[in-house]
Amino acid sequence: MSIGTVAEQQARTCGECGLCCKLLAVEALGKPAHTWCDHFAAKTGCAIYERRPDACRAFRCLWLDQTALGAEWKPNRSHIVLHLAAGENQLIATVDPEHPEAWKRKEYHALLRDWAERGLADGFQVIVKVGPRIVAIMPDRDIDLGEFAEDERVRFARVRTPEGIGLVARRVPAE
């Protein structure tokens, strides 16, 4: 994905979206994942924006940053929040549990698969989160890893198979 110019990035705004304010947990606010933040309102956005926690300040919605992503990827339309995992080489597609199949739509799944294939050489990984369920997107298949606890992560590894070197995804404890 290419990053647009500063002017292009500034042209995109959350508007009435705020899906990240529903899907992501914010420990500093005691806000669990998959519940609307008490400070978010559709018409006005974040009521504490100027004094929001560091986790909220650090979060970057890829739809806002990546102008190559069309309007169909805006989270309140796609029901998917795309973001990079902090300190990891992972793109995460966090899906609204009220629309658990959204990521499987052809236009979304094809691009997730393409990113997985292009990122393979660099160790870049693509995962889908639907509630506590994790799916690893591989260049040739999806691996449903089941429900994860907060202290678990996904790790990809190359393994020798009868067909040659293959890629697997595993559940591991968080470091």
Secondary structure, DSSP 4 states (H G I P E B T S, - for coil): -PPPPHHHHHH---TT--THHHHS-BGGGTBPTTS--TTEETTTEETTGGG--HHHHH---HHHH-TTS-GGGSHHHHSEEEEEPTTSSEEEEEEPTTSTTGGGSHHHHHHHHHHHHHHGGGT-EEEEEETTEEEEE-SS-EEEEEE--TTEEEEEEEEEETTEEEEEEEEEE--
